[in-house]
Amino acid sequence: MSTPRRAGGFTLIELMIVVVVAGILAVIAVPGYQDYVRKARRADGKAALLRIQLQQEKWRAGHMTYSADLAEIGVGASSTDGHYTLALSGASEAGYTATATGGAKQAGDKVGATSCATLTLVANGNAATFSPEACWK
């Protein structure tokens, strides 16, 4: 009498265990990845504001006032990677305000309870203030 041979492959239970483990890993990994991506986009906005600051100081060295026009100082209306829209306001001899407003993908960008969807640089005299402060750390 010969013993029946077991067919090769996986059982349904083994397959379900693998699916459950993969699901748990995905639930843990996806939010962390999304947070990492938002931080990388925030770096794009911060770099754009620092570029505006540099270009404004170059402009002021030759014109005795800050520019109210991004194109005039050689900066585009959006950040390098296009995640933020840039704007200038309140330009005068004493200072200016530069704002980087994130797109829809940055709407949930937060540090604690502080929203980082809009980043601001206020230059006044020899000082610059970056806000929200928690987003610049």
Order of alpha helices (4+ residues) and beta strands (2+ residues): alpha-beta-beta-beta-beta-beta-beta
